[in-house]
């Protein structure tokens, strides 16, 4: 009889311990989700600078000063000299959350007309 009571007590203590662990894990999960949501919603915003027409180096510095990081999304043959920003997303004057990317399209210079003629 004593062995049965001891075993019942041991199982009950184990069940209480497991329930407390689950409650603690649930609390940690809910708290973490609430903190992440709060930070995402209350992150400071910045005004997006105009970097179109600038060379890549100065544009990166300007984006960094505004709290954004410059990300080259594509390159294109354009009339602008090589390494000049042709387009940007989001547009200048919009607001963005600090740390977000300022995506740009960069010129690789005009297409060489001689190369186009030799392909024909």
Phi and psi in radians as a Rosetta constraint file:
Dihedral C 1 N 2 CA 2 C 2 CIRCULARHARMONIC -1.096 0.35
Dihedral N 2 CA 2 C 2 N 3 CIRCULARHARMONIC -0.630 0.35
Dihedral C 2 N 3 CA 3 C 3 CIRCULARHARMONIC -1.168 0.35
Dihedral N 3 CA 3 C 3 N 4 CIRCULARHARMONIC -0.688 0.35
Dihedral C 3 N 4 CA 4 C 4 CIRCULARHARMONIC -1.154 0.35
Dihedral N 4 CA 4 C 4 N 5 CIRCULARHARMONIC -0.794 0.35
Dihedral C 4 N 5 CA 5 C 5 CIRCULARHARMONIC -1.085 0.35
Dihedral N 5 CA 5 C 5 N 6 CIRCULARHARMONIC -0.737 0.35
Dihedral C 5 N 6 CA 6 C 6 CIRCULARHARMONIC -1.095 0.35
Dihedral N 6 CA 6 C 6 N 7 CIRCULARHARMONIC -0.723 0.35
Dihedral C 6 N 7 CA 7 C 7 CIRCULARHARMONIC -1.161 0.35
Dihedral N 7 CA 7 C 7 N 8 CIRCULARHARMONIC -0.721 0.35
Dihedral C 7 N 8 CA 8 C 8 CIRCULARHARMONIC -1.095 0.35
Dihedral N 8 CA 8 C 8 N 9 CIRCULARHARMONIC -0.754 0.35
Dihedral C 8 N 9 CA 9 C 9 CIRCULARHARMONIC -1.115 0.35
Dihedral N 9 CA 9 C 9 N 10 CIRCULARHARMONIC -0.714 0.35
Dihedral C 9 N 10 CA 10 C 10 CIRCULARHARMONIC -1.106 0.35
Dihedral N 10 CA 10 C 10 N 11 CIRCULARHARMONIC -0.747 0.35
Dihedral C 10 N 11 CA 11 C 11 CIRCULARHARMONIC -1.162 0.35
Dihedral N 11 CA 11 C 11 N 12 CIRCULARHARMONIC -0.710 0.35
Dihedral C 11 N 12 CA 12 C 12 CIRCULARHARMONIC -1.142 0.35
Dihedral N 12 CA 12 C 12 N 13 CIRCULARHARMONIC -0.748 0.35
Dihedral C 12 N 13 CA 13 C 13 CIRCULARHARMONIC -1.108 0.35
Dihedral N 13 CA 13 C 13 N 14 CIRCULARHARMONIC -0.722 0.35
Dihedral C 13 N 14 CA 14 C 14 CIRCULARHARMONIC -1.092 0.35
Dihedral N 14 CA 14 C 14 N 15 CIRCULARHARMONIC -0.709 0.35
Dihedral C 14 N 15 CA 15 C 15 CIRCULARHARMONIC -1.173 0.35
Dihedral N 15 CA 15 C 15 N 16 CIRCULARHARMONIC -0.714 0.35
Dihedral C 15 N 16 CA 16 C 16 CIRCULARHARMONIC -1.129 0.35
Dihedral N 16 CA 16 C 16 N 17 CIRCULARHARMONIC -0.765 0.35
Dihedral C 16 N 17 CA 17 C 17 CIRCULARHARMONIC -1.043 0.35
Dihedral N 17 CA 17 C 17 N 18 CIRCULARHARMONIC -0.810 0.35
Dihedral C 17 N 18 CA 18 C 18 CIRCULARHARMONIC -1.086 0.35
Dihedral N 18 CA 18 C 18 N 19 CIRCULARHARMONIC -0.693 0.35
Dihedral C 18 N 19 CA 19 C 19 CIRCULARHARMONIC -1.134 0.35
Dihedral N 19 CA 19 C 19 N 20 CIRCULARHARMONIC -0.718 0.35
Dihedral C 19 N 20 CA 20 C 20 CIRCULARHARMONIC -1.135 0.35
Dihedral N 20 CA 20 C 20 N 21 CIRCULARHARMONIC -0.673 0.35
Dihedral C 20 N 21 CA 21 C 21 CIRCULARHARMONIC -1.114 0.35
Dihedral N 21 CA 21 C 21 N 22 CIRCULARHARMONIC -0.764 0.35
Dihedral C 21 N 22 CA 22 C 22 CIRCULARHARMONIC -1.120 0.35
Dihedral N 22 CA 22 C 22 N 23 CIRCULARHARMONIC -0.703 0.35
Dihedral C 22 N 23 CA 23 C 23 CIRCULARHARMONIC -1.113 0.35
Dihedral N 23 CA 23 C 23 N 24 CIRCULARHARMONIC -0.758 0.35
Dihedral C 23 N 24 CA 24 C 24 CIRCULARHARMONIC -1.106 0.35
Dihedral N 24 CA 24 C 24 N 25 CIRCULARHARMONIC -0.774 0.35
Dihedral C 24 N 25 CA 25 C 25 CIRCULARHARMONIC -1.088 0.35
Dihedral N 25 CA 25 C 25 N 26 CIRCULARHARMONIC -0.704 0.35
Dihedral C 25 N 26 CA 26 C 26 CIRCULARHARMONIC -1.103 0.35
Dihedral N 26 CA 26 C 26 N 27 CIRCULARHARMONIC -0.719 0.35
Dihedral C 26 N 27 CA 27 C 27 CIRCULARHARMONIC -1.113 0.35
Dihedral N 27 CA 27 C 27 N 28 CIRCULARHARMONIC -0.767 0.35
Dihedral C 27 N 28 CA 28 C 28 CIRCULARHARMONIC -1.092 0.35
Dihedral N 28 CA 28 C 28 N 29 CIRCULARHARMONIC -0.752 0.35
Dihedral C 28 N 29 CA 29 C 29 CIRCULARHARMONIC -1.097 0.35
Dihedral N 29 CA 29 C 29 N 30 CIRCULARHARMONIC -0.853 0.35
Dihedral C 29 N 30 CA 30 C 30 CIRCULARHARMONIC -1.120 0.35
Dihedral N 30 CA 30 C 30 N 31 CIRCULARHARMONIC -0.736 0.35
Dihedral C 30 N 31 CA 31 C 31 CIRCULARHARMONIC -1.110 0.35
Dihedral N 31 CA 31 C 31 N 32 CIRCULARHARMONIC -0.771 0.35
Dihedral C 31 N 32 CA 32 C 32 CIRCULARHARMONIC -1.086 0.35
Dihedral N 32 CA 32 C 32 N 33 CIRCULARHARMONIC -0.755 0.35
Dihedral C 32 N 33 CA 33 C 33 CIRCULARHARMONIC -1.111 0.35
Dihedral N 33 CA 33 C 33 N 34 CIRCULARHARMONIC -0.710 0.35
Dihedral C 33 N 34 CA 34 C 34 CIRCULARHARMONIC -1.149 0.35
Dihedral N 34 CA 34 C 34 N 35 CIRCULARHARMONIC -0.733 0.35
Dihedral C 34 N 35 CA 35 C 35 CIRCULARHARMONIC -1.135 0.35
Dihedral N 35 CA 35 C 35 N 36 CIRCULARHARMONIC -0.777 0.35
Dihedral C 35 N 36 CA 36 C 36 CIRCULARHARMONIC -1.075 0.35
Dihedral N 36 CA 36 C 36 N 37 CIRCULARHARMONIC -0.749 0.35
Dihedral C 36 N 37 CA 37 C 37 CIRCULARHARMONIC -1.132 0.35
Dihedral N 37 CA 37 C 37 N 38 CIRCULARHARMONIC -0.752 0.35
Dihedral C 37 N 38 CA 38 C 38 CIRCULARHARMONIC -1.066 0.35
Dihedral N 38 CA 38 C 38 N 39 CIRCULARHARMONIC -0.823 0.35
Dihedral C 38 N 39 CA 39 C 39 CIRCULARHARMONIC -1.114 0.35
Dihedral N 39 CA 39 C 39 N 40 CIRCULARHARMONIC -0.675 0.35
Dihedral C 39 N 40 CA 40 C 40 CIRCULARHARMONIC -1.160 0.35
Dihedral N 40 CA 40 C 40 N 41 CIRCULARHARMONIC -0.652 0.35
Dihedral C 40 N 41 CA 41 C 41 CIRCULARHARMONIC -1.434 0.35
Dihedral N 41 CA 41 C 41 N 42 CIRCULARHARMONIC -0.420 0.35
Dihedral C 41 N 42 CA 42 C 42 CIRCULARHARMONIC -1.939 0.35
Dihedral N 42 CA 42 C 42 N 43 CIRCULARHARMONIC 0.317 0.35
Dihedral C 42 N 43 CA 43 C 43 CIRCULARHARMONIC -1.220 0.35
Dihedral N 43 CA 43 C 43 N 44 CIRCULARHARMONIC 2.374 0.35
Dihedral C 43 N 44 CA 44 C 44 CIRCULARHARMONIC -1.071 0.35
Dihedral N 44 CA 44 C 44 N 45 CIRCULARHARMONIC 2.556 0.35
Dihedral C 44 N 45 CA 45 C 45 CIRCULARHARMONIC -1.838 0.35
Dihedral N 45 CA 45 C 45 N 46 CIRCULARHARMONIC 2.715 0.35
Dihedral C 45 N 46 CA 46 C 46 CIRCULARHARMONIC -2.277 0.35
Dihedral N 46 CA 46 C 46 N 47 CIRCULARHARMONIC 2.798 0.35
Dihedral C 46 N 47 CA 47 C 47 CIRCULARHARMONIC -1.552 0.35
Dihedral N 47 CA 47 C 47 N 48 CIRCULARHARMONIC 2.276 0.35
Dihedral C 47 N 48 CA 48 C 48 CIRCULARHARMONIC -1.263 0.35
Dihedral N 48 CA 48 C 48 N 49 CIRCULARHARMONIC 2.193 0.35
Dihedral C 48 N 49 CA 49 C 49 CIRCULARHARMONIC -1.371 0.35
Dihedral N 49 CA 49 C 49 N 50 CIRCULARHARMONIC 2.806 0.35
Dihedral C 49 N 50 CA 50 C 50 CIRCULARHARMONIC -1.551 0.35
Dihedral N 50 CA 50 C 50 N 51 CIRCULARHARMONIC 2.024 0.35
Dihedral C 50 N 51 CA 51 C 51 CIRCULARHARMONIC -1.993 0.35
Dihedral N 51 CA 51 C 51 N 52 CIRCULARHARMONIC 0.000 0.35
Dihedral C 51 N 52 CA 52 C 52 CIRCULARHARMONIC -1.109 0.35
Dihedral N 52 CA 52 C 52 N 53 CIRCULARHARMONIC 2.303 0.35
Dihedral C 52 N 53 CA 53 C 53 CIRCULARHARMONIC 1.628 0.35
Dihedral N 53 CA 53 C 53 N 54 CIRCULARHARMONIC -0.180 0.35
Dihedral C 53 N 54 CA 54 C 54 CIRCULARHARMONIC -1.588 0.35
Dihedral N 54 CA 54 C 54 N 55 CIRCULARHARMONIC 2.715 0.35
Dihedral C 54 N 55 CA 55 C 55 CIRCULARHARMONIC -1.228 0.35
Dihedral N 55 CA 55 C 55 N 56 CIRCULARHARMONIC 2.778 0.35
Dihedral C 55 N 56 CA 56 C 56 CIRCULARHARMONIC -1.039 0.35
Dihedral N 56 CA 56 C 56 N 57 CIRCULARHARMONIC -0.789 0.35
Dihedral C 56 N 57 CA 57 C 57 CIRCULARHARMONIC -1.049 0.35
Dihedral N 57 CA 57 C 57 N 58 CIRCULARHARMONIC -0.970 0.35
Dihedral C 57 N 58 CA 58 C 58 CIRCULARHARMONIC -1.059 0.35
Dihedral N 58 CA 58 C 58 N 59 CIRCULARHARMONIC -0.597 0.35
Dihedral C 58 N 59 CA 59 C 59 CIRCULARHARMONIC -1.148 0.35
Dihedral N 59 CA 59 C 59 N 60 CIRCULARHARMONIC -0.685 0.35
Dihedral C 59 N 60 CA 60 C 60 CIRCULARHARMONIC -1.115 0.35
Dihedral N 60 CA 60 C 60 N 61 CIRCULARHARMONIC -0.737 0.35
Dihedral C 60 N 61 CA 61 C 61 CIRCULARHARMONIC -1.118 0.35
Dihedral N 61 CA 61 C 61 N 62 CIRCULARHARMONIC -0.739 0.35
Dihedral C 61 N 62 CA 62 C 62 CIRCULARHARMONIC -1.134 0.35
Dihedral N 62 CA 62 C 62 N 63 CIRCULARHARMONIC -0.734 0.35
Dihedral C 62 N 63 CA 63 C 63 CIRCULARHARMONIC -1.104 0.35
Dihedral N 63 CA 63 C 63 N 64 CIRCULARHARMONIC -0.761 0.35
Dihedral C 63 N 64 CA 64 C 64 CIRCULARHARMONIC -1.098 0.35
Dihedral N 64 CA 64 C 64 N 65 CIRCULARHARMONIC -0.727 0.35
Dihedral C 64 N 65 CA 65 C 65 CIRCULARHARMONIC -1.094 0.35
Dihedral N 65 CA 65 C 65 N 66 CIRCULARHARMONIC -0.537 0.35
Dihedral C 65 N 66 CA 66 C 66 CIRCULARHARMONIC -1.429 0.35
Dihedral N 66 CA 66 C 66 N 67 CIRCULARHARMONIC -0.151 0.35
Dihedral C 66 N 67 CA 67 C 67 CIRCULARHARMONIC 1.635 0.35
Dihedral N 67 CA 67 C 67 N 68 CIRCULARHARMONIC 0.267 0.35
Dihedral C 67 N 68 CA 68 C 68 CIRCULARHARMONIC -2.008 0.35
Dihedral N 68 CA 68 C 68 N 69 CIRCULARHARMONIC 2.860 0.35
Dihedral C 68 N 69 CA 69 C 69 CIRCULARHARMONIC -2.067 0.35
Dihedral N 69 CA 69 C 69 N 70 CIRCULARHARMONIC 2.340 0.35
Dihedral C 69 N 70 CA 70 C 70 CIRCULARHARMONIC -1.343 0.35
Dihedral N 70 CA 70 C 70 N 71 CIRCULARHARMONIC 2.335 0.35
Dihedral C 70 N 71 CA 71 C 71 CIRCULARHARMONIC -2.296 0.35
Dihedral N 71 CA 71 C 71 N 72 CIRCULARHARMONIC 2.035 0.35
Dihedral C 71 N 72 CA 72 C 72 CIRCULARHARMONIC -1.362 0.35
Dihedral N 72 CA 72 C 72 N 73 CIRCULARHARMONIC 1.988 0.35
Dihedral C 72 N 73 CA 73 C 73 CIRCULARHARMONIC -1.571 0.35
Dihedral N 73 CA 73 C 73 N 74 CIRCULARHARMONIC -0.557 0.35
Dihedral C 73 N 74 CA 74 C 74 CIRCULARHARMONIC -2.812 0.35
Dihedral N 74 CA 74 C 74 N 75 CIRCULARHARMONIC 2.883 0.35
Dihedral C 74 N 75 CA 75 C 75 CIRCULARHARMONIC -2.166 0.35
Dihedral N 75 CA 75 C 75 N 76 CIRCULARHARMONIC 2.769 0.35
Dihedral C 75 N 76 CA 76 C 76 CIRCULARHARMONIC -2.690 0.35
Dihedral N 76 CA 76 C 76 N 77 CIRCULARHARMONIC 2.571 0.35
Dihedral C 76 N 77 CA 77 C 77 CIRCULARHARMONIC -1.265 0.35
Dihedral N 77 CA 77 C 77 N 78 CIRCULARHARMONIC 2.183 0.35
Dihedral C 77 N 78 CA 78 C 78 CIRCULARHARMONIC -2.535 0.35
Dihedral N 78 CA 78 C 78 N 79 CIRCULARHARMONIC 2.922 0.35
Dihedral C 78 N 79 CA 79 C 79 CIRCULARHARMONIC -1.153 0.35
Dihedral N 79 CA 79 C 79 N 80 CIRCULARHARMONIC -0.487 0.35
Dihedral C 79 N 80 CA 80 C 80 CIRCULARHARMONIC -1.166 0.35
Dihedral N 80 CA 80 C 80 N 81 CIRCULARHARMONIC 2.649 0.35
Dihedral C 80 N 81 CA 81 C 81 CIRCULARHARMONIC -1.065 0.35
Dihedral N 81 CA 81 C 81 N 82 CIRCULARHARMONIC 2.785 0.35
Dihedral C 81 N 82 CA 82 C 82 CIRCULARHARMONIC -1.000 0.35
Dihedral N 82 CA 82 C 82 N 83 CIRCULARHARMONIC 2.577 0.35
Dihedral C 82 N 83 CA 83 C 83 CIRCULARHARMONIC 1.189 0.35
Dihedral N 83 CA 83 C 83 N 84 CIRCULARHARMONIC 0.403 0.35
Dihedral C 83 N 84 CA 84 C 84 CIRCULARHARMONIC -1.815 0.35
Dihedral N 84 CA 84 C 84 N 85 CIRCULARHARMONIC 2.388 0.35
Dihedral C 84 N 85 CA 85 C 85 CIRCULARHARMONIC -1.240 0.35
Dihedral N 85 CA 85 C 85 N 86 CIRCULARHARMONIC 2.232 0.35
Dihedral C 85 N 86 CA 86 C 86 CIRCULARHARMONIC -1.762 0.35
Dihedral N 86 CA 86 C 86 N 87 CIRCULARHARMONIC -0.742 0.35
Dihedral C 86 N 87 CA 87 C 87 CIRCULARHARMONIC -2.431 0.35
Dihedral N 87 CA 87 C 87 N 88 CIRCULARHARMONIC 2.778 0.35
Dihedral C 87 N 88 CA 88 C 88 CIRCULARHARMONIC -2.496 0.35
Dihedral N 88 CA 88 C 88 N 89 CIRCULARHARMONIC 2.648 0.35
Dihedral C 88 N 89 CA 89 C 89 CIRCULARHARMONIC -2.407 0.35
Dihedral N 89 CA 89 C 89 N 90 CIRCULARHARMONIC 2.243 0.35
Dihedral C 89 N 90 CA 90 C 90 CIRCULARHARMONIC -1.234 0.35
Dihedral N 90 CA 90 C 90 N 91 CIRCULARHARMONIC 2.833 0.35
Dihedral C 90 N 91 CA 91 C 91 CIRCULARHARMONIC -1.142 0.35
Dihedral N 91 CA 91 C 91 N 92 CIRCULARHARMONIC 2.744 0.35
Dihedral C 91 N 92 CA 92 C 92 CIRCULARHARMONIC -1.029 0.35
Dihedral N 92 CA 92 C 92 N 93 CIRCULARHARMONIC 2.483 0.35
Dihedral C 92 N 93 CA 93 C 93 CIRCULARHARMONIC 1.607 0.35
Dihedral N 93 CA 93 C 93 N 94 CIRCULARHARMONIC -0.314 0.35
Dihedral C 93 N 94 CA 94 C 94 CIRCULARHARMONIC -1.298 0.35
Dihedral N 94 CA 94 C 94 N 95 CIRCULARHARMONIC 2.918 0.35
Dihedral C 94 N 95 CA 95 C 95 CIRCULARHARMONIC -1.801 0.35
Dihedral N 95 CA 95 C 95 N 96 CIRCULARHARMONIC 2.579 0.35
Dihedral C 95 N 96 CA 96 C 96 CIRCULARHARMONIC -2.492 0.35
Dihedral N 96 CA 96 C 96 N 97 CIRCULARHARMONIC 2.740 0.35
Dihedral C 96 N 97 CA 97 C 97 CIRCULARHARMONIC -1.313 0.35
Dihedral N 97 CA 97 C 97 N 98 CIRCULARHARMONIC 2.437 0.35
Dihedral C 97 N 98 CA 98 C 98 CIRCULARHARMONIC -0.941 0.35
Dihedral N 98 CA 98 C 98 N 99 CIRCULARHARMONIC 2.358 0.35
Dihedral C 98 N 99 CA 99 C 99 CIRCULARHARMONIC 1.618 0.35
Dihedral N 99 CA 99 C 99 N 100 CIRCULARHARMONIC -0.180 0.35
Dihedral C 99 N 100 CA 100 C 100 CIRCULARHARMONIC -1.250 0.35
Dihedral N 100 CA 100 C 100 N 101 CIRCULARHARMONIC 2.759 0.35
Dihedral C 100 N 101 CA 101 C 101 CIRCULARHARMONIC -1.351 0.35
Dihedral N 101 CA 101 C 101 N 102 CIRCULARHARMONIC 2.517 0.35
Dihedral C 101 N 102 CA 102 C 102 CIRCULARHARMONIC -1.841 0.35
Dihedral N 102 CA 102 C 102 N 103 CIRCULARHARMONIC 1.790 0.35
Dihedral C 102 N 103 CA 103 C 103 CIRCULARHARMONIC -1.482 0.35
Dihedral N 103 CA 103 C 103 N 104 CIRCULARHARMONIC 2.386 0.35
Dihedral C 103 N 104 CA 104 C 104 CIRCULARHARMONIC -2.337 0.35
Dihedral N 104 CA 104 C 104 N 105 CIRCULARHARMONIC 2.747 0.35
Dihedral C 104 N 105 CA 105 C 105 CIRCULARHARMONIC -1.934 0.35
Dihedral N 105 CA 105 C 105 N 106 CIRCULARHARMONIC 2.281 0.35
Dihedral C 105 N 106 CA 106 C 106 CIRCULARHARMONIC -1.992 0.35
Dihedral N 106 CA 106 C 106 N 107 CIRCULARHARMONIC 2.412 0.35
Dihedral C 106 N 107 CA 107 C 107 CIRCULARHARMONIC -1.285 0.35
Dihedral N 107 CA 107 C 107 N 108 CIRCULARHARMONIC 2.455 0.35
Dihedral C 107 N 108 CA 108 C 108 CIRCULARHARMONIC -1.886 0.35
Dihedral N 108 CA 108 C 108 N 109 CIRCULARHARMONIC 0.333 0.35
Dihedral C 108 N 109 CA 109 C 109 CIRCULARHARMONIC 1.615 0.35
Dihedral N 109 CA 109 C 109 N 110 CIRCULARHARMONIC 2.951 0.35
Dihedral C 109 N 110 CA 110 C 110 CIRCULARHARMONIC -1.187 0.35
Dihedral N 110 CA 110 C 110 N 111 CIRCULARHARMONIC 2.647 0.35
Dihedral C 110 N 111 CA 111 C 111 CIRCULARHARMONIC -1.249 0.35
Dihedral N 111 CA 111 C 111 N 112 CIRCULARHARMONIC 2.385 0.35
Dihedral C 111 N 112 CA 112 C 112 CIRCULARHARMONIC -1.283 0.35
Dihedral N 112 CA 112 C 112 N 113 CIRCULARHARMONIC 2.053 0.35
Dihedral C 112 N 113 CA 113 C 113 CIRCULARHARMONIC -1.073 0.35
Dihedral N 113 CA 113 C 113 N 114 CIRCULARHARMONIC -0.602 0.35
Dihedral C 113 N 114 CA 114 C 114 CIRCULARHARMONIC -1.063 0.35
Dihedral N 114 CA 114 C 114 N 115 CIRCULARHARMONIC -0.678 0.35
Dihedral C 114 N 115 CA 115 C 115 CIRCULARHARMONIC -1.156 0.35
Dihedral N 115 CA 115 C 115 N 116 CIRCULARHARMONIC -0.661 0.35
Dihedral C 115 N 116 CA 116 C 116 CIRCULARHARMONIC -1.154 0.35
Dihedral N 116 CA 116 C 116 N 117 CIRCULARHARMONIC -0.718 0.35
Dihedral C 116 N 117 CA 117 C 117 CIRCULARHARMONIC -1.181 0.35
Dihedral N 117 CA 117 C 117 N 118 CIRCULARHARMONIC -0.646 0.35
Dihedral C 117 N 118 CA 118 C 118 CIRCULARHARMONIC -1.249 0.35
Dihedral N 118 CA 118 C 118 N 119 CIRCULARHARMONIC -0.348 0.35
Dihedral C 118 N 119 CA 119 C 119 CIRCULARHARMONIC -1.343 0.35
Dihedral N 119 CA 119 C 119 N 120 CIRCULARHARMONIC -0.363 0.35
